[in-house]
Amino acid sequence: MRGPDEPVDAELAAFCAEHHARLVGLLVLRVGDRHVAEELAQDALVRLVEKWDRVRRLDARWPWLVKVAVNLSTSRWRRRAAERRAIARLGPPEESEELGSSLAVLDLVGRLPPRQATAVVLRHYALLSVNETAEIMRCRPGTVKALSAQGRARLRELVVEEVDDVGR
């Protein structure tokens, strides 16, 4: 692990600079909130820095970083689900936090089932291969293909519904 006073490796700095915005973007689509996505991206990049001596030797550095980020977002989702269950049992706290966004794409992706949303974001935003996506999602490549196709089909339906609603 790198110490706080140790200079940052130029290759690491270049990798982070190249992929930071894309990582935040895929996390925004995944979690639905830019601030949370930025925090998760920072956490993923911290893990990258900590493991850089090992990760630098990988051919698939970007998929490794995406996998870490997706795992972090899944952990966050599980914590939030536990919080929602606790609130249902105990009642809401005095102030509740609103997680809203006006972005139409974000809203549409957010309406997909979680596994479909993950497959669509990883395949079409992160531009990962079917095999890389399958590894991150811990499923078979055929499952990724099916989830991606189902997600794209559902997005098309949602877009048509939105257009129909605007036309009324």
Solvent accessible surface area in square Angstrom, and as a share of the most:
residue,aa,sasa,rsa
1,M,187,0.83
2,R,47,0.17
3,G,32,0.31
4,P,140,0.88
5,D,140,0.73
6,E,88,0.39
7,P,111,0.70
8,V,95,0.54
9,D,32,0.16
10,A,85,0.66
11,E,71,0.32
12,L,1,0.01
13,A,48,0.37
14,A,61,0.47
15,F,17,0.07
16,C,24,0.15
17,A,82,0.64
18,E,125,0.56
19,H,17,0.08
20,H,61,0.27
21,A,77,0.60
22,R,74,0.27
23,L,0,0.00
24,V,2,0.01
25,G,12,0.12
26,L,0,0.00
27,L,0,0.00
28,V,14,0.08
29,L,30,0.15
30,R,55,0.20
31,V,33,0.19
32,G,21,0.20
33,D,22,0.11
34,R,133,0.48
35,H,137,0.61
36,V,20,0.11
37,A,0,0.00
38,E,63,0.28
39,E,118,0.53
40,L,10,0.05
41,A,0,0.00
42,Q,93,0.41
43,D,68,0.35
44,A,0,0.00
45,L,17,0.09
46,V,81,0.47
47,R,111,0.41
48,L,0,0.00
49,V,50,0.29
50,E,68,0.31
51,K,96,0.41
52,W,0,0.00
53,D,85,0.44
54,R,120,0.44
55,V,0,0.00
56,R,71,0.26
57,R,175,0.64
58,L,65,0.33
59,D,157,0.81
60,A,43,0.34
61,R,55,0.20
62,W,23,0.08
63,P,19,0.12
64,W,39,0.14
65,L,0,0.00
66,V,0,0.00
67,K,52,0.22
68,V,21,0.12
69,A,0,0.00
70,V,6,0.04
71,N,52,0.27
72,L,20,0.10
73,S,2,0.01
74,T,31,0.18
75,S,45,0.29
76,R,36,0.13
77,W,134,0.47
78,R,152,0.56
79,R,136,0.50
80,R,62,0.23
81,A,14,0.11
82,A,46,0.35
83,E,85,0.38
84,R,125,0.46
85,R,139,0.51
86,A,29,0.22
87,I,69,0.35
88,A,90,0.70
89,R,177,0.65
90,L,147,0.73
91,G,32,0.31
92,P,103,0.65
93,P,76,0.48
94,E,183,0.82
95,E,154,0.69
96,S,84,0.54
97,E,122,0.55
98,E,151,0.68
99,L,70,0.35
100,G,64,0.62
101,S,57,0.37
102,S,115,0.74
103,L,107,0.53
104,A,72,0.56
105,V,94,0.54
106,L,13,0.07
107,D,68,0.35
108,L,18,0.09
109,V,6,0.04
110,G,60,0.57
111,R,103,0.38
112,L,10,0.05
113,P,67,0.42
114,P,81,0.51
115,R,113,0.41
116,Q,27,0.12
117,A,11,0.08
118,T,7,0.04
119,A,0,0.00
120,V,12,0.07
121,V,2,0.01
122,L,0,0.00
123,R,62,0.23
124,H,88,0.39
125,Y,80,0.30
126,A,0,0.00
127,L,129,0.64
128,L,3,0.02
129,S,50,0.32
130,V,26,0.15
131,N,103,0.53
132,E,54,0.24
133,T,0,0.00
134,A,5,0.04
135,E,113,0.51
136,I,7,0.04
137,M,21,0.10
138,R,180,0.66
139,C,31,0.19
140,R,188,0.69
141,P,56,0.35
142,G,47,0.45
143,T,47,0.27
144,V,0,0.00
145,K,121,0.51
146,A,45,0.35
147,L,22,0.11
148,S,3,0.02
149,A,45,0.35
150,Q,90,0.40
151,G,0,0.00
152,R,91,0.33
153,A,38,0.29
154,R,83,0.30
155,L,33,0.17
156,R,147,0.54
157,E,88,0.39
158,L,1,0.00
159,V,70,0.40
160,V,89,0.51
161,E,79,0.35
162,E,68,0.30
163,V,96,0.55
164,D,68,0.35
165,D,83,0.43
166,V,127,0.73
167,G,69,0.67
168,R,217,0.79
